[in-house]
Amino acid sequence: MLISVLVITYNQEKYIRKCLDSILEQKGDFQLEILVGNDKSPDSTERVLKEYENDKRFIILNRKKNIGATKNLYDLFKKAKGEYIAVLEGDDFWTDTKKIQKQIKVLEDNEDGILCFSYSHTVDENGNIVGEKFQPIYTINNIKELILNRNGIPTGTILFKNIFLENKENNCDGRGIEEFLTTSNIIGDLPLFAFLIKLGKFYNLKEKTGAYRYIKSDSTSFSSMAAIKQNIELEKVIIGIKKYYGSEYSFFINCYLNRRRKAHIKILKKEKKDFKKYRNSLNLEEKVSLFLYNIFSPLDNLRYSLYKKKIKKSINNNLFNL
């Protein structure tokens, strides 16, 4: 069995070696192809990658120009030949040498599964453990559960069936997959999850298999990006999901979009930015929707709280004691 591991990297000369070595340490009944997309890093990332170019498992793509994280990743999706795909950013790494083998078993034992994820450590720039990404829910079944629980899915832990082998690029509910998955130049995980959850369930391995690096000082890292910019990019993604899903879950997605917009305006006010300019950028339909949401937001907050309680109650038997 061939497994494709996709690595996107930009300006990660300090971390990329740790990332790639953790992939090579994987053990199991499979073969690896490791596709690395270096998005024209101005640092020495390309020089570090040369250390691996003689290993036939590697396909290293040094971009001639910077194309952005999501387009970089999508190009690797199209080139992946494995039965399953794993994704790892160049500053993250795996900590369990049996990660892939364990996740293959989960997906083979659950035919309705499309993706398997796990828990993750959170580490700082120096590799010190500073926290964890923990998702107590065992299965995610639809876009509603995904949105409510997306922060608990560390992208660097996922393994999913390679649906790109089935040539579905031009059949994404009237929208090309590439357009949908590259809605934002920066956020690639949520569009990918929103697409995959339509095709099957997400299963939780319920073990820690990787480390997500939270970087404060590097402006190229999403974790170091200002909340305002993060919100702008996230709003693009939610709008893309809204278009992709159409009438399906439309009320829930609209509420989520307006909840994010309300939070964004609050941050703009706090940072003494021109929130009126942002509000005026919305079209009439969006303004009316936000106005109505502000009136009824207490009901949405209550609904959100009740739903979270329902989810927690339904997974009591699946909680994992760390």
DATALIN-V891827 format. One line per field, one symbol per residue. psi: psi as a letter, one per 20 degrees, with the letter a starting at -180 (. if undefined). burial: + if it has 24 or more other ideal C-beta (glycine too) atoms within 12 Angstrom, else -. A space follows every 50 residues. Layout:
psi: ???
burial: ???
//
This chain:
psi: pppppppqqollhiihggghhhghipqamrqqpoppoollpibkghghhh iihioiipopooqhqpiqghhgghhhghipirhqpqppqijrrqioijgg gghggghhinhjqhqprarqqpqahjjppiaqopoiqgqphrhghghhjh ijnohiiqpqpniihjljhjmmlipqggggikgqigoiggggghghiiir qpqphkqpiappoophioiiphhiqqhghghgghggghhgggggicipkg gghgggghghgghghgggghjkrnhhgghiiqrgghggghghghgjhhhg hgggghghhgghhijhijqpo.
burial: --++++++++++++++++++-+++-+---+-++++++++-+---++-++- -+----+++++++---++++++++++++++++++++++++++++++--++ ++++-++-----+++++++++++--------+++++++++++++++++++ -+++++++++++++---+---+--+-++-+++++++++++++++++++++ +++++++++++++++--+-++++-+--++++++++++++++++++---+- -++++++++++++++--+---------+---+------++--+------+ ----------+---+-------
//
